[in-house]
Amino acid sequence: MSDAEYKYNMQFEANVRQAAEAVWGLAPGDCQPSHYEGDAVIQELDGIARLRDVTHLIMVTTSTRLEKVRADVKKLNAAETHEIKTAISISKWLITEKQLDAQHVEVARKNKVTLITLDQFRRRAFDGLKYLNLRRKAVFGSAVTHIQTP
């Protein structure tokens, strides 16, 4: 992996963590990578967010390779085993740069991992297209379209 690819991947991971903080209403910096010392499978998660009722485990990838998805799902499952000891419930996420195909989705689904793109994940915090469509259909609040008369 080139230096430019590494920097791009690290920035993508940071963007996912920032989106996670927005989606779950966390303060900036509350979603961070997590290191699992001595665990050869996990080694590191790309993000973890501990809320009162659920702990979110996050892996991030720009890869479209099926083997990468399998490896990330394996890490999420191993991390779940560690985290369930102190968490009420666990939610596992694999956030991708691009939409993946049915094989990738099936691997995630079988392991109870939510597999979505960063754009789809961001829409959980704010869906701009949905807002604009609703805005066109009805006037609400101070958002009023003024019609100019001649």
N, C-alpha and C positions, 0 to 999 in steps of 0.2 A: 504494500500500500504506500503510495506516494505521500509526501508531506501535505500536499494540497488536499488529497482525499481524506487524510486523517483529520485535518482542520475542518473540512466540510462535515464529516461525520460527527465530530465533537460539537459543532455549531447546531447540527440537526438535533442531537440529543438535548442540548440546552434549550432549543426551541420547544421540544416536547415537554420538558420539565416546566417551562414557563406556562405552556398551555394547560398542563395538569394543575398548576397552582390556580389558574383562572377558573377552570372547570370545577374544582373542588373548594373554591373560596379560601385558598391558603395564602399566607403572607409570602412575599418574594423570598425565595431561598428555602422554603419549607419542603420542597421536593428535591431530594439530592440522590446521587448515586450511593450505593451501599456495598461495602466490601465484606465478604464472608471468608475470613482468614481460615486457612486449612481445609476448605471445601474445594476439591478439585473440579467439581461440576459447575458450581456457581461462580466462584471467584468474585464476580462483581455484577450487581444489577445496575441498569442504567438509571433507574429512579425508584424511589420508594416514598410513599406518602402515607403517614400514619394519622388517620382520623380517629375520632372517638369510637365509632362503630365498625369501621372497616380499615384494613390496611391494603393499599393499592401497590402492587408490584408491577414494575414497568420494564420492559425490554424495548429497545428501539433499533430499527435497521433501515438502511438505505438499499440493502441487497434484495434481489428478487429470487435468489436461489432457494430451493426447497430445503436443502440441507441446513441452511442458515436458520430458517424458520424452525426446523426440528430442534436444532441446538438451542435456540432461544426459548422454545417451549420447555425443553428439558431443564434449563436453568430456572425458569419460572416455577416449575413443579418442585424442584429441589428447594428453592427459596420458600415456597409455601410450607414445606415440611418444617423448616426452621421457624418461620414467623407465626405459624398457627399456635405455637406454644404460649404466645403472649397476646395474640390478636383475637378479637371476637369473631371476625370473619375476614376472608381474604378475597381480593379481586385481582385477577391476573390480566395484564394488558400487553399486547404486542403492537406497537405503533410503527407504521411503515411510511415510507416516503411516497410509494406508488401503490395503486390497487394491485393486489396479488390475485392469482387464479384459484380455481376451485380446490386444487390439491392442497395449497397452502391453507386455505380457509378450513378445510376438513381436518387437517392436523391440529389446528388451533381449537376448533369446535370440540373434537374428541377429548381434548385436555382442559376444557372449560376456560379457554383463554379468549378474550375479546381481541380480535384482529381487525384493526381499522387504520385508515390513513391519518396522517396528522391533520389534514383538512377536515375530515369527518370528526375527529376528536375535538378540534377547535369549535366546531358547530355545536357541541354540547354546552359550551359557555355562551355563545352568541351566534345565532343563525341569521346572518345578514340578509340572505335571499328570502327567507321566510318572513322576516320583518318587513322588507320592501313589498312583498306580495300582500301582506295584511294591511300595510299602510295604504296601498292603492285602493283597497276595498272599503275602508272605513276611516272616518275622521276620528281622532282621539287625542285627548290632552291638548297641548299647545301646538301639536303637529297638524296644522291646517294648510291646505293648498288654497291660496288666494286666487280667485278668478278675477281677472281684470276686465272691466266693462268699458266699452268705447265711450 
